């Protein structure tokens, strides 16, 4: 139940919360993690390359942080992953069923 008040009174409503995590987001996070491991990098080592705290990498890989397109390209560059090489991966991920966990 979600309640809020407006000058004229209080209101309550039932709100169904949906997960912000999709199968597509989870698949992308897994792919980024796999690429990092293939490169022999720890989360800290990748974060140092990016000039970010290690929690940034941790949050991306755990699905707690989403990347926009520009951040994704930047992230891939730090993984020595040519963005053109990710096109097929992204197409496959986009074809996953569009249901939330």
Secondary structure, 3 states (H helix, E strand, C coil): CEEEEECCEEEEECCCCCCCCEHHHHHHHHHHHHHHHHCCCCHHHHHHHHCCCHHHHHHHHHCCCCCCHHHHHHHHHHCCCCHHHHHHHHHHHHCCCCCEC
